[in-house]
């Protein structure tokens, strides 16, 4: 059902600013992919506007279908995936590739939000949630895509902590996680283990596993307070910085726009997160509350991890900076999530207007 137009500028402005700054930086450091990113950005904005006008309750009613579709979509790369950079995360559709692990994020958030909207927190529901969540997480991890699997794990745990869970239950959950965490080392690929090991001492292998971290920190630091200026970043333009338009685009941005530019970018993220949390807190229906919270966790976790690894504060996991880094699948997926958040806010306004009309 298409609703009457209600546009949220407080949500749209930070979305546009982050996307604009990311596109400008991509144009500066890698012009070959700029046109592709611009096309995806325009497509993403169109999808955002369309989804924001559709009643979010329509998507809520298809939550189970979305879950099964997510499993099917995630299984496709295992059979028909495109091998690239040591992983099979993409599927070929015409001249373009799609990354299912990115596109299923809004579908999984819808499923998890509906799951807990209908249930109370107890051991049975916790075990059921963990079992159902483990299937898509396993398929993502199998590709292998450690970064996206960690994002889904953070969404699952974040939404659970937002339920009526008791402190004693949180304590038990943390103990279980801490007990199981060491065993996860056995399932990591060799290159993933090296990334974690050299995170603590990147200088142990400065030309190998520690190279990316060292170059990212050098690039960020070289920007200083004001930055070197657009198109003048030596680390990124001379290709010392790897993945300068994807995982380490933040470092490229820091080199050209400096501390001041990074502060403005992070401030834009702050206003975006704040707006999403405000919409969540104003949601009287549990589904809308959990969905908006899931989107917040998704964006917050990815941003913190990406900026952290660019600063050498976190291990490299291949997590991109939402709305900012190059990647069509990630951009479209994020725009779908934010469009649904906008739809939820419009529903709140509609319900408030109806309530006012009834009182009058």
Secondary structure as UniProt FT lines:
FT   HELIX           9..29
FT   HELIX           31..33
FT   HELIX           34..52
FT   HELIX           56..60
FT   TURN            61..62
FT   HELIX           63..80
FT   STRAND          81..84
FT   TURN            85..86
FT   STRAND          87..93
FT   TURN            94..95
FT   STRAND          96..99
FT   HELIX           100..103
FT   HELIX           105..117
FT   HELIX           123..141
FT   TURN            142..144
FT   HELIX           146..161
FT   HELIX           167..181
FT   HELIX           182..187
FT   HELIX           190..200
FT   HELIX           202..205
FT   TURN            206..210
FT   HELIX           211..222
FT   TURN            223..226
FT   TURN            230..231
FT   HELIX           234..237
FT   TURN            238..239
FT   TURN            242..248
FT   HELIX           249..281
FT   HELIX           286..310
FT   TURN            311..312
FT   TURN            322..324
FT   HELIX           328..359
//
